[in-house]
């Protein structure tokens, strides 16, 4: 399946070609992208025309679960009960 800027999820109808779905998206990188882009994409959750876009592999739910586990462990450090 080719992902274009008009491609949408068949379940939720949200756009697929967004920075948040891209393999090169990195919250800690310059312009939040691992590629050398000239201009930053401001809205990471909206469809765009980036030529570097490659659909990220993996399960977003497992990423959220890992983040939640890390947050829980961190907060338990300060639990004084």
N, CA, C and O atoms as a Maestro MAE file, in Angstrom:
{
 s_m_m2io_version
 :::
 2.0.0
}

f_m_ct {
 s_m_title
 :::
 protein
 m_atom[324] {
  # First column is atom index #
  i_m_mmod_type
  r_m_x_coord
  r_m_y_coord
  r_m_z_coord
  i_m_residue_number
  s_m_chain_name
  s_m_pdb_residue_name
  s_m_pdb_atom_name
  i_m_atomic_number
  :::
  1 25 0.847 -1.188 0.000 1 A "UNK " " N  " 7
  2 3 0.000 0.000 0.000 1 A "UNK " " CA " 6
  3 2 0.885 1.242 0.000 1 A "UNK " " C  " 6
  4 15 1.775 1.380 0.839 1 A "UNK " " O  " 8
  5 25 0.640 2.117 -0.921 2 A "UNK " " N  " 7
  6 3 1.374 3.378 -0.992 2 A "UNK " " CA " 6
  7 2 0.640 4.398 -0.129 2 A "UNK " " C  " 6
  8 15 -0.571 4.584 -0.247 2 A "UNK " " O  " 8
  9 25 1.401 5.050 0.737 3 A "UNK " " N  " 7
  10 3 0.829 6.048 1.635 3 A "UNK " " CA " 6
  11 2 1.038 7.426 1.016 3 A "UNK " " C  " 6
  12 15 2.177 7.866 0.856 3 A "UNK " " O  " 8
  13 25 -0.040 8.104 0.669 4 A "UNK " " N  " 7
  14 3 0.019 9.455 0.135 4 A "UNK " " CA " 6
  15 2 -0.546 10.438 1.136 4 A "UNK " " C  " 6
  16 15 -1.047 10.039 2.188 4 A "UNK " " O  " 8
  17 25 -0.471 11.719 0.820 5 A "UNK " " N  " 7
  18 3 -0.961 12.701 1.789 5 A "UNK " " CA " 6
  19 2 -2.473 12.660 1.955 5 A "UNK " " C  " 6
  20 15 -3.003 13.256 2.893 5 A "UNK " " O  " 8
  21 25 -3.181 11.964 1.060 6 A "UNK " " N  " 7
  22 3 -4.637 11.844 1.185 6 A "UNK " " CA " 6
  23 2 -5.052 10.497 1.788 6 A "UNK " " C  " 6
  24 15 -6.244 10.245 1.965 6 A "UNK " " O  " 8
  25 25 -4.084 9.631 2.106 7 A "UNK " " N  " 7
  26 3 -4.393 8.314 2.680 7 A "UNK " " CA " 6
  27 2 -4.909 8.468 4.102 7 A "UNK " " C  " 6
  28 15 -4.370 9.240 4.895 7 A "UNK " " O  " 8
  29 25 -5.964 7.717 4.410 8 A "UNK " " N  " 7
  30 3 -6.543 7.771 5.750 8 A "UNK " " CA " 6
  31 2 -6.693 6.364 6.318 8 A "UNK " " C  " 6
  32 15 -6.729 5.384 5.573 8 A "UNK " " O  " 8
  33 25 -6.778 6.275 7.621 9 A "UNK " " N  " 7
  34 3 -7.002 5.009 8.302 9 A "UNK " " CA " 6
  35 2 -8.426 4.542 8.014 9 A "UNK " " C  " 6
  36 15 -9.368 5.323 8.150 9 A "UNK " " O  " 8
  37 25 -8.598 3.282 7.620 10 A "UNK " " N  " 7
  38 3 -9.946 2.805 7.328 10 A "UNK " " CA " 6
  39 2 -10.832 2.688 8.573 10 A "UNK " " C  " 6
  40 15 -12.057 2.638 8.461 10 A "UNK " " O  " 8
  41 25 -10.220 2.646 9.748 11 A "UNK " " N  " 7
  42 3 -11.002 2.512 10.984 11 A "UNK " " CA " 6
  43 2 -11.408 3.853 11.588 11 A "UNK " " C  " 6
  44 15 -12.563 4.046 11.967 11 A "UNK " " O  " 8
  45 25 -10.447 4.783 11.675 12 A "UNK " " N  " 7
  46 3 -10.740 6.053 12.347 12 A "UNK " " CA " 6
  47 2 -10.787 7.244 11.396 12 A "UNK " " C  " 6
  48 15 -11.152 8.343 11.812 12 A "UNK " " O  " 8
  49 25 -10.432 7.052 10.146 13 A "UNK " " N  " 7
  50 3 -10.418 8.067 9.088 13 A "UNK " " CA " 6
  51 2 -9.439 9.222 9.330 13 A "UNK " " C  " 6
  52 15 -9.566 10.277 8.709 13 A "UNK " " O  " 8
  53 25 -8.481 9.036 10.212 14 A "UNK " " N  " 7
  54 3 -7.442 10.057 10.424 14 A "UNK " " CA " 6
  55 2 -6.369 9.881 9.358 14 A "UNK " " C  " 6
  56 15 -6.191 8.773 8.851 14 A "UNK " " O  " 8
  57 25 -5.650 10.942 9.004 15 A "UNK " " N  " 7
  58 3 -4.615 10.831 7.980 15 A "UNK " " CA " 6
  59 2 -3.478 9.907 8.412 15 A "UNK " " C  " 6
  60 15 -3.132 9.846 9.592 15 A "UNK " " O  " 8
  61 25 -2.903 9.190 7.448 16 A "UNK " " N  " 7
  62 3 -1.805 8.272 7.742 16 A "UNK " " CA " 6
  63 2 -0.433 8.908 7.539 16 A "UNK " " C  " 6
  64 15 0.509 8.611 8.273 16 A "UNK " " O  " 8
  65 25 -0.324 9.785 6.538 17 A "UNK " " N  " 7
  66 3 0.975 10.394 6.241 17 A "UNK " " CA " 6
  67 2 1.172 11.611 7.136 17 A "UNK " " C  " 6
  68 15 1.039 12.757 6.707 17 A "UNK " " O  " 8
  69 25 1.494 11.321 8.391 18 A "UNK " " N  " 7
  70 3 1.766 12.360 9.385 18 A "UNK " " CA " 6
  71 2 3.100 12.037 10.044 18 A "UNK " " C  " 6
  72 15 3.519 10.880 10.078 18 A "UNK " " O  " 8
  73 25 3.755 13.046 10.557 19 A "UNK " " N  " 7
  74 3 5.068 12.845 11.189 19 A "UNK " " CA " 6
  75 2 5.031 11.794 12.292 19 A "UNK " " C  " 6
  76 15 5.966 11.006 12.433 19 A "UNK " " O  " 8
  77 25 3.962 11.780 13.067 20 A "UNK " " N  " 7
  78 3 3.875 10.848 14.180 20 A "UNK " " CA " 6
  79 2 3.888 9.389 13.731 20 A "UNK " " C  " 6
  80 15 4.211 8.507 14.527 20 A "UNK " " O  " 8
  81 25 3.544 9.119 12.472 21 A "UNK " " N  " 7
  82 3 3.564 7.756 11.937 21 A "UNK " " CA " 6
  83 2 4.844 7.440 11.175 21 A "UNK " " C  " 6
  84 15 4.992 6.332 10.660 21 A "UNK " " O  " 8
  85 25 5.757 8.376 11.091 22 A "UNK " " N  " 7
  86 3 6.958 8.220 10.269 22 A "UNK " " CA " 6
  87 2 8.104 7.578 11.056 22 A "UNK " " C  " 6
  88 15 8.293 7.840 12.244 22 A "UNK " " O  " 8
  89 25 8.854 6.738 10.362 23 A "UNK " " N  " 7
  90 3 10.021 6.078 10.951 23 A "UNK " " CA " 6
  91 2 11.064 7.101 11.406 23 A "UNK " " C  " 6
  92 15 11.807 6.831 12.350 23 A "UNK " " O  " 8
  93 25 11.137 8.250 10.769 24 A "UNK " " N  " 7
  94 3 12.159 9.246 11.074 24 A "UNK " " CA " 6
  95 2 11.737 10.243 12.151 24 A "UNK " " C  " 6
  96 15 12.537 11.090 12.551 24 A "UNK " " O  " 8
  97 25 10.506 10.157 12.622 25 A "UNK " " N  " 7
  98 3 10.054 11.058 13.685 25 A "UNK " " CA " 6
  99 2 10.797 10.727 14.972 25 A "UNK " " C  " 6
  100 15 10.842 9.574 15.400 25 A "UNK " " O  " 8
  101 25 11.372 11.745 15.576 26 A "UNK " " N  " 7
  102 3 12.087 11.588 16.840 26 A "UNK " " CA " 6
  103 2 11.901 12.869 17.637 26 A "UNK " " C  " 6
  104 15 12.372 13.936 17.242 26 A "UNK " " O  " 8
  105 25 11.220 12.752 18.742 27 A "UNK " " N  " 7
  106 3 10.902 13.905 19.579 27 A "UNK " " CA " 6
  107 2 12.154 14.676 19.998 27 A "UNK " " C  " 6
  108 15 12.088 15.883 20.232 27 A "UNK " " O  " 8
  109 25 13.295 13.986 20.094 28 A "UNK " " N  " 7
  110 3 14.523 14.608 20.570 28 A "UNK " " CA " 6
  111 2 15.443 15.107 19.461 28 A "UNK " " C  " 6
  112 15 16.480 15.701 19.757 28 A "UNK " " O  " 8
  113 25 15.099 14.885 18.205 29 A "UNK " " N  " 7
  114 3 15.939 15.304 17.081 29 A "UNK " " CA " 6
  115 2 15.628 16.748 16.675 29 A "UNK " " C  " 6
  116 15 14.593 17.302 17.045 29 A "UNK " " O  " 8
  117 25 16.546 17.341 15.908 30 A "UNK " " N  " 7
  118 3 16.352 18.681 15.372 30 A "UNK " " CA " 6
  119 2 15.125 18.674 14.470 30 A "UNK " " C  " 6
  120 15 15.016 17.813 13.598 30 A "UNK " " O  " 8
  121 25 14.218 19.594 14.654 31 A "UNK " " N  " 7
  122 3 12.921 19.656 13.967 31 A "UNK " " CA " 6
  123 2 12.105 18.383 14.213 31 A "UNK " " C  " 6
  124 15 11.162 18.107 13.471 31 A "UNK " " O  " 8
  125 25 12.453 17.605 15.243 32 A "UNK " " N  " 7
  126 3 11.778 16.352 15.594 32 A "UNK " " CA " 6
  127 2 11.805 15.349 14.440 32 A "UNK " " C  " 6
  128 15 10.867 14.572 14.263 32 A "UNK " " O  " 8
  129 25 12.891 15.373 13.652 33 A "UNK " " N  " 7
  130 3 13.037 14.479 12.509 33 A "UNK " " CA " 6
  131 2 14.486 14.032 12.386 33 A "UNK " " C  " 6
  132 15 15.399 14.852 12.490 33 A "UNK " " O  " 8
  133 25 14.705 12.744 12.166 34 A "UNK " " N  " 7
  134 3 16.055 12.208 12.008 34 A "UNK " " CA " 6
  135 2 16.639 12.520 10.634 34 A "UNK " " C  " 6
  136 15 17.848 12.394 10.434 34 A "UNK " " O  " 8
  137 25 15.798 12.925 9.685 35 A "UNK " " N  " 7
  138 3 16.267 13.312 8.355 35 A "UNK " " CA " 6
  139 2 16.653 14.790 8.362 35 A "UNK " " C  " 6
  140 15 16.214 15.556 9.220 35 A "UNK " " O  " 8
  141 25 17.472 15.172 7.402 36 A "UNK " " N  " 7
  142 3 17.932 16.554 7.282 36 A "UNK " " CA " 6
  143 2 16.912 17.350 6.474 36 A "UNK " " C  " 6
  144 15 17.071 17.543 5.268 36 A "UNK " " O  " 8
  145 25 15.864 17.810 7.155 37 A "UNK " " N  " 7
  146 3 14.809 18.563 6.475 37 A "UNK " " CA " 6
  147 2 15.114 20.058 6.543 37 A "UNK " " C  " 6
  148 15 15.700 20.535 7.515 37 A "UNK " " O  " 8
  149 25 14.713 20.790 5.505 38 A "UNK " " N  " 7
  150 3 14.980 22.230 5.447 38 A "UNK " " CA " 6
  151 2 14.045 23.030 6.341 38 A "UNK " " C  " 6
  152 15 14.477 23.936 7.054 38 A "UNK " " O  " 8
  153 25 12.763 22.691 6.297 39 A "UNK " " N  " 7
  154 3 11.773 23.421 7.080 39 A "UNK " " CA " 6
  155 2 11.041 22.455 7.996 39 A "UNK " " C  " 6
  156 15 10.665 21.362 7.571 39 A "UNK " " O  " 8
  157 25 10.837 22.844 9.240 40 A "UNK " " N  " 7
  158 3 10.127 21.949 10.156 40 A "UNK " " CA " 6
  159 2 8.651 21.831 9.789 40 A "UNK " " C  " 6
  160 15 8.043 22.772 9.279 40 A "UNK " " O  " 8
  161 25 8.096 20.666 10.057 41 A "UNK " " N  " 7
  162 3 6.654 20.473 9.918 41 A "UNK " " CA " 6
  163 2 6.060 20.859 11.270 41 A "UNK " " C  " 6
  164 15 6.375 20.247 12.291 41 A "UNK " " O  " 8
  165 25 5.224 21.848 11.270 42 A "UNK " " N  " 7
  166 3 4.681 22.385 12.526 42 A "UNK " " CA " 6
  167 2 3.679 21.422 13.161 42 A "UNK " " C  " 6
  168 15 3.783 21.105 14.346 42 A "UNK " " O  " 8
  169 25 2.722 20.964 12.380 43 A "UNK " " N  " 7
  170 3 1.665 20.110 12.915 43 A "UNK " " CA " 6
  171 2 1.984 18.656 12.607 43 A "UNK " " C  " 6
  172 15 1.746 18.186 11.494 43 A "UNK " " O  " 8
  173 25 2.516 17.953 13.579 44 A "UNK " " N  " 7
  174 3 2.998 16.580 13.401 44 A "UNK " " CA " 6
  175 2 1.867 15.561 13.237 44 A "UNK " " C  " 6
  176 15 2.114 14.422 12.840 44 A "UNK " " O  " 8
  177 25 0.639 15.960 13.538 45 A "UNK " " N  " 7
  178 3 -0.485 15.030 13.452 45 A "UNK " " CA " 6
  179 2 -1.386 15.281 12.242 45 A "UNK " " C  " 6
  180 15 -2.441 14.660 12.114 45 A "UNK " " O  " 8
  181 25 -0.972 16.193 11.352 46 A "UNK " " N  " 7
  182 3 -1.738 16.482 10.140 46 A "UNK " " CA " 6
  183 2 -0.995 15.971 8.908 46 A "UNK " " C  " 6
  184 15 0.234 15.896 8.902 46 A "UNK " " O  " 8
  185 25 -1.744 15.623 7.872 47 A "UNK " " N  " 7
  186 3 -1.142 15.132 6.633 47 A "UNK " " CA " 6
  187 2 -0.185 16.179 6.065 47 A "UNK " " C  " 6
  188 15 -0.433 17.381 6.160 47 A "UNK " " O  " 8
  189 25 0.925 15.698 5.467 48 A "UNK " " N  " 7
  190 3 1.895 16.619 4.896 48 A "UNK " " CA " 6
  191 2 2.480 16.041 3.604 48 A "UNK " " C  " 6
  192 15 2.131 14.934 3.196 48 A "UNK " " O  " 8
  193 25 3.358 16.794 2.977 49 A "UNK " " N  " 7
  194 3 3.932 16.405 1.690 49 A "UNK " " CA " 6
  195 2 5.410 16.032 1.808 49 A "UNK " " C  " 6
  196 15 6.139 16.134 0.822 49 A "UNK " " O  " 8
  197 25 5.863 15.612 2.960 50 A "UNK " " N  " 7
  198 3 7.274 15.293 3.182 50 A "UNK " " CA " 6
  199 2 7.733 14.154 2.263 50 A "UNK " " C  " 6
  200 15 7.081 13.113 2.174 50 A "UNK " " O  " 8
  201 25 8.866 14.369 1.579 51 A "UNK " " N  " 7
  202 3 9.414 13.355 0.675 51 A "UNK " " CA " 6
  203 2 10.149 12.240 1.409 51 A "UNK " " C  " 6
  204 15 10.409 11.185 0.831 51 A "UNK " " O  " 8
  205 25 10.487 12.464 2.681 52 A "UNK " " N  " 7
  206 3 11.231 11.472 3.452 52 A "UNK " " CA " 6
  207 2 10.327 10.464 4.166 52 A "UNK " " C  " 6
  208 15 10.822 9.512 4.768 52 A "UNK " " O  " 8
  209 25 9.023 10.663 4.106 53 A "UNK " " N  " 7
  210 3 8.095 9.844 4.885 53 A "UNK " " CA " 6
  211 2 8.237 8.346 4.570 53 A "UNK " " C  " 6
  212 15 8.198 7.926 3.414 53 A "UNK " " O  " 8
  213 25 8.401 7.565 5.637 54 A "UNK " " N  " 7
  214 3 8.375 6.098 5.572 54 A "UNK " " CA " 6
  215 2 7.542 5.647 6.763 54 A "UNK " " C  " 6
  216 15 7.822 6.028 7.899 54 A "UNK " " O  " 8
  217 25 6.524 4.840 6.510 55 A "UNK " " N  " 7
  218 3 5.625 4.404 7.581 55 A "UNK " " CA " 6
  219 2 6.415 3.667 8.655 55 A "UNK " " C  " 6
  220 15 7.191 2.757 8.364 55 A "UNK " " O  " 8
  221 25 6.205 4.072 9.881 56 A "UNK " " N  " 7
  222 3 6.865 3.456 11.032 56 A "UNK " " CA " 6
  223 2 6.292 2.066 11.257 56 A "UNK " " C  " 6
  224 15 5.089 1.846 11.117 56 A "UNK " " O  " 8
  225 25 7.163 1.140 11.603 57 A "UNK " " N  " 7
  226 3 6.721 -0.210 11.941 57 A "UNK " " CA " 6
  227 2 6.619 -0.325 13.451 57 A "UNK " " C  " 6
  228 15 7.335 0.357 14.184 57 A "UNK " " O  " 8
  229 25 5.749 -1.168 13.901 58 A "UNK " " N  " 7
  230 3 5.612 -1.359 15.337 58 A "UNK " " CA " 6
  231 2 4.194 -1.121 15.779 58 A "UNK " " C  " 6
  232 15 3.307 -0.809 14.985 58 A "UNK " " O  " 8
  233 25 4.010 -1.276 17.052 59 A "UNK " " N  " 7
  234 3 2.686 -1.152 17.641 59 A "UNK " " CA " 6
  235 2 2.659 0.062 18.554 59 A "UNK " " C  " 6
  236 15 3.366 0.094 19.562 59 A "UNK " " O  " 8
  237 25 1.871 1.038 18.223 60 A "UNK " " N  " 7
  238 3 1.768 2.251 19.030 60 A "UNK " " CA " 6
  239 2 1.268 1.937 20.430 60 A "UNK " " C  " 6
  240 15 1.630 2.618 21.390 60 A "UNK " " O  " 8
  241 25 0.433 0.904 20.551 61 A "UNK " " N  " 7
  242 3 -0.092 0.549 21.867 61 A "UNK " " CA " 6
  243 2 1.018 0.036 22.775 61 A "UNK " " C  " 6
  244 15 1.009 0.322 23.972 61 A "UNK " " O  " 8
  245 25 1.971 -0.713 22.236 62 A "UNK " " N  " 7
  246 3 3.067 -1.216 23.060 62 A "UNK " " CA " 6
  247 2 3.977 -0.068 23.481 62 A "UNK " " C  " 6
  248 15 4.535 -0.096 24.578 62 A "UNK " " O  " 8
  249 25 4.138 0.960 22.607 63 A "UNK " " N  " 7
  250 3 4.921 2.139 22.975 63 A "UNK " " CA " 6
  251 2 4.267 2.861 24.147 63 A "UNK " " C  " 6
  252 15 4.948 3.271 25.088 63 A "UNK " " O  " 8
  253 25 2.965 3.014 24.090 64 A "UNK " " N  " 7
  254 3 2.236 3.686 25.168 64 A "UNK " " CA " 6
  255 2 2.331 2.882 26.456 64 A "UNK " " C  " 6
  256 15 2.474 3.449 27.539 64 A "UNK " " O  " 8
  257 25 2.252 1.558 26.338 65 A "UNK " " N  " 7
  258 3 2.354 0.705 27.512 65 A "UNK " " CA " 6
  259 2 3.735 0.831 28.148 65 A "UNK " " C  " 6
  260 15 3.846 0.906 29.371 65 A "UNK " " O  " 8
  261 25 4.784 0.857 27.337 66 A "UNK " " N  " 7
  262 3 6.143 1.006 27.837 66 A "UNK " " CA " 6
  263 2 6.311 2.346 28.542 66 A "UNK " " C  " 6
  264 15 6.937 2.416 29.600 66 A "UNK " " O  " 8
  265 25 5.760 3.406 27.966 67 A "UNK " " N  " 7
  266 3 5.836 4.724 28.591 67 A "UNK " " CA " 6
  267 2 5.090 4.738 29.920 67 A "UNK " " C  " 6
  268 15 5.562 5.325 30.894 67 A "UNK " " O  " 8
  269 25 3.944 4.102 29.961 68 A "UNK " " N  " 7
  270 3 3.153 4.053 31.187 68 A "UNK " " CA " 6
  271 2 3.890 3.273 32.269 68 A "UNK " " C  " 6
  272 15 3.870 3.666 33.436 68 A "UNK " " O  " 8
  273 25 4.540 2.174 31.895 69 A "UNK " " N  " 7
  274 3 5.318 1.392 32.857 69 A "UNK " " CA " 6
  275 2 6.483 2.212 33.399 69 A "UNK " " C  " 6
  276 15 6.752 2.184 34.600 69 A "UNK " " O  " 8
  277 25 7.171 2.935 32.535 70 A "UNK " " N  " 7
  278 3 8.299 3.770 32.959 70 A "UNK " " CA " 6
  279 2 7.829 4.864 33.910 70 A "UNK " " C  " 6
  280 15 8.478 5.138 34.919 70 A "UNK " " O  " 8
  281 25 6.702 5.487 33.586 71 A "UNK " " N  " 7
  282 3 6.157 6.538 34.445 71 A "UNK " " CA " 6
  283 2 5.785 5.979 35.819 71 A "UNK " " C  " 6
  284 15 6.039 6.611 36.845 71 A "UNK " " O  " 8
  285 25 5.187 4.801 35.827 72 A "UNK " " N  " 7
  286 3 4.793 4.165 37.078 72 A "UNK " " CA " 6
  287 2 6.015 3.852 37.947 72 A "UNK " " C  " 6
  288 15 6.003 4.097 39.153 72 A "UNK " " O  " 8
  289 25 7.056 3.314 37.336 73 A "UNK " " N  " 7
  290 3 8.285 3.017 38.085 73 A "UNK " " CA " 6
  291 2 8.918 4.290 38.631 73 A "UNK " " C  " 6
  292 15 9.398 4.315 39.764 73 A "UNK " " O  " 8
  293 25 8.918 5.342 37.826 74 A "UNK " " N  " 7
  294 3 9.485 6.606 38.271 74 A "UNK " " CA " 6
  295 2 8.706 7.153 39.463 74 A "UNK " " C  " 6
  296 15 9.306 7.560 40.458 74 A "UNK " " O  " 8
  297 25 7.388 7.167 39.376 75 A "UNK " " N  " 7
  298 3 6.570 7.696 40.467 75 A "UNK " " CA " 6
  299 2 6.688 6.858 41.726 75 A "UNK " " C  " 6
  300 15 6.554 7.380 42.833 75 A "UNK " " O  " 8
  301 25 6.939 5.566 41.572 76 A "UNK " " N  " 7
  302 3 7.090 4.704 42.752 76 A "UNK " " CA " 6
  303 2 8.352 5.050 43.534 76 A "UNK " " C  " 6
  304 15 8.445 4.717 44.715 76 A "UNK " " O  " 8
  305 25 9.310 5.699 42.918 77 A "UNK " " N  " 7
  306 3 10.510 6.138 43.627 77 A "UNK " " CA " 6
  307 2 10.191 7.168 44.708 77 A "UNK " " C  " 6
  308 15 10.899 7.277 45.709 77 A "UNK " " O  " 8
  309 25 9.115 7.920 44.489 78 A "UNK " " N  " 7
  310 3 8.735 8.982 45.412 78 A "UNK " " CA " 6
  311 2 7.586 8.597 46.332 78 A "UNK " " C  " 6
  312 15 7.105 9.423 47.109 78 A "UNK " " O  " 8
  313 25 7.154 7.371 46.250 79 A "UNK " " N  " 7
  314 3 6.056 6.890 47.087 79 A "UNK " " CA " 6
  315 2 6.574 6.661 48.498 79 A "UNK " " C  " 6
  316 15 7.451 5.825 48.716 79 A "UNK " " O  " 8
  317 25 6.037 7.396 49.443 80 A "UNK " " N  " 7
  318 3 6.516 7.320 50.816 80 A "UNK " " CA " 6
  319 2 5.622 6.478 51.716 80 A "UNK " " C  " 6
  320 15 5.715 6.594 52.938 80 A "UNK " " O  " 8
  321 25 4.768 5.645 51.160 81 A "UNK " " N  " 7
  322 3 3.865 4.862 51.998 81 A "UNK " " CA " 6
  323 2 4.495 3.587 52.480 81 A "UNK " " C  " 6
  324 15 3.857 2.817 53.198 81 A "UNK " " O  " 8
  :::
 }
 m_bond[323] {
  # First column is bond index #
  i_m_from
  i_m_to
  i_m_order
  :::
  1 1 2 1
  2 2 3 1
  3 3 4 2
  4 3 5 1
  5 5 6 1
  6 6 7 1
  7 7 8 2
  8 7 9 1
  9 9 10 1
  10 10 11 1
  11 11 12 2
  12 11 13 1
  13 13 14 1
  14 14 15 1
  15 15 16 2
  16 15 17 1
  17 17 18 1
  18 18 19 1
  19 19 20 2
  20 19 21 1
  21 21 22 1
  22 22 23 1
  23 23 24 2
  24 23 25 1
  25 25 26 1
  26 26 27 1
  27 27 28 2
  28 27 29 1
  29 29 30 1
  30 30 31 1
  31 31 32 2
  32 31 33 1
  33 33 34 1
  34 34 35 1
  35 35 36 2
  36 35 37 1
  37 37 38 1
  38 38 39 1
  39 39 40 2
  40 39 41 1
  41 41 42 1
  42 42 43 1
  43 43 44 2
  44 43 45 1
  45 45 46 1
  46 46 47 1
  47 47 48 2
  48 47 49 1
  49 49 50 1
  50 50 51 1
  51 51 52 2
  52 51 53 1
  53 53 54 1
  54 54 55 1
  55 55 56 2
  56 55 57 1
  57 57 58 1
  58 58 59 1
  59 59 60 2
  60 59 61 1
  61 61 62 1
  62 62 63 1
  63 63 64 2
  64 63 65 1
  65 65 66 1
  66 66 67 1
  67 67 68 2
  68 67 69 1
  69 69 70 1
  70 70 71 1
  71 71 72 2
  72 71 73 1
  73 73 74 1
  74 74 75 1
  75 75 76 2
  76 75 77 1
  77 77 78 1
  78 78 79 1
  79 79 80 2
  80 79 81 1
  81 81 82 1
  82 82 83 1
  83 83 84 2
  84 83 85 1
  85 85 86 1
  86 86 87 1
  87 87 88 2
  88 87 89 1
  89 89 90 1
  90 90 91 1
  91 91 92 2
  92 91 93 1
  93 93 94 1
  94 94 95 1
  95 95 96 2
  96 95 97 1
  97 97 98 1
  98 98 99 1
  99 99 100 2
  100 99 101 1
  101 101 102 1
  102 102 103 1
  103 103 104 2
  104 103 105 1
  105 105 106 1
  106 106 107 1
  107 107 108 2
  108 107 109 1
  109 109 110 1
  110 110 111 1
  111 111 112 2
  112 111 113 1
  113 113 114 1
  114 114 115 1
  115 115 116 2
  116 115 117 1
  117 117 118 1
  118 118 119 1
  119 119 120 2
  120 119 121 1
  121 121 122 1
  122 122 123 1
  123 123 124 2
  124 123 125 1
  125 125 126 1
  126 126 127 1
  127 127 128 2
  128 127 129 1
  129 129 130 1
  130 130 131 1
  131 131 132 2
  132 131 133 1
  133 133 134 1
  134 134 135 1
  135 135 136 2
  136 135 137 1
  137 137 138 1
  138 138 139 1
  139 139 140 2
  140 139 141 1
  141 141 142 1
  142 142 143 1
  143 143 144 2
  144 143 145 1
  145 145 146 1
  146 146 147 1
  147 147 148 2
  148 147 149 1
  149 149 150 1
  150 150 151 1
  151 151 152 2
  152 151 153 1
  153 153 154 1
  154 154 155 1
  155 155 156 2
  156 155 157 1
  157 157 158 1
  158 158 159 1
  159 159 160 2
  160 159 161 1
  161 161 162 1
  162 162 163 1
  163 163 164 2
  164 163 165 1
  165 165 166 1
  166 166 167 1
  167 167 168 2
  168 167 169 1
  169 169 170 1
  170 170 171 1
  171 171 172 2
  172 171 173 1
  173 173 174 1
  174 174 175 1
  175 175 176 2
  176 175 177 1
  177 177 178 1
  178 178 179 1
  179 179 180 2
  180 179 181 1
  181 181 182 1
  182 182 183 1
  183 183 184 2
  184 183 185 1
  185 185 186 1
  186 186 187 1
  187 187 188 2
  188 187 189 1
  189 189 190 1
  190 190 191 1
  191 191 192 2
  192 191 193 1
  193 193 194 1
  194 194 195 1
  195 195 196 2
  196 195 197 1
  197 197 198 1
  198 198 199 1
  199 199 200 2
  200 199 201 1
  201 201 202 1
  202 202 203 1
  203 203 204 2
  204 203 205 1
  205 205 206 1
  206 206 207 1
  207 207 208 2
  208 207 209 1
  209 209 210 1
  210 210 211 1
  211 211 212 2
  212 211 213 1
  213 213 214 1
  214 214 215 1
  215 215 216 2
  216 215 217 1
  217 217 218 1
  218 218 219 1
  219 219 220 2
  220 219 221 1
  221 221 222 1
  222 222 223 1
  223 223 224 2
  224 223 225 1
  225 225 226 1
  226 226 227 1
  227 227 228 2
  228 227 229 1
  229 229 230 1
  230 230 231 1
  231 231 232 2
  232 231 233 1
  233 233 234 1
  234 234 235 1
  235 235 236 2
  236 235 237 1
  237 237 238 1
  238 238 239 1
  239 239 240 2
  240 239 241 1
  241 241 242 1
  242 242 243 1
  243 243 244 2
  244 243 245 1
  245 245 246 1
  246 246 247 1
  247 247 248 2
  248 247 249 1
  249 249 250 1
  250 250 251 1
  251 251 252 2
  252 251 253 1
  253 253 254 1
  254 254 255 1
  255 255 256 2
  256 255 257 1
  257 257 258 1
  258 258 259 1
  259 259 260 2
  260 259 261 1
  261 261 262 1
  262 262 263 1
  263 263 264 2
  264 263 265 1
  265 265 266 1
  266 266 267 1
  267 267 268 2
  268 267 269 1
  269 269 270 1
  270 270 271 1
  271 271 272 2
  272 271 273 1
  273 273 274 1
  274 274 275 1
  275 275 276 2
  276 275 277 1
  277 277 278 1
  278 278 279 1
  279 279 280 2
  280 279 281 1
  281 281 282 1
  282 282 283 1
  283 283 284 2
  284 283 285 1
  285 285 286 1
  286 286 287 1
  287 287 288 2
  288 287 289 1
  289 289 290 1
  290 290 291 1
  291 291 292 2
  292 291 293 1
  293 293 294 1
  294 294 295 1
  295 295 296 2
  296 295 297 1
  297 297 298 1
  298 298 299 1
  299 299 300 2
  300 299 301 1
  301 301 302 1
  302 302 303 1
  303 303 304 2
  304 303 305 1
  305 305 306 1
  306 306 307 1
  307 307 308 2
  308 307 309 1
  309 309 310 1
  310 310 311 1
  311 311 312 2
  312 311 313 1
  313 313 314 1
  314 314 315 1
  315 315 316 2
  316 315 317 1
  317 317 318 1
  318 318 319 1
  319 319 320 2
  320 319 321 1
  321 321 322 1
  322 322 323 1
  323 323 324 2
  :::
 }
}
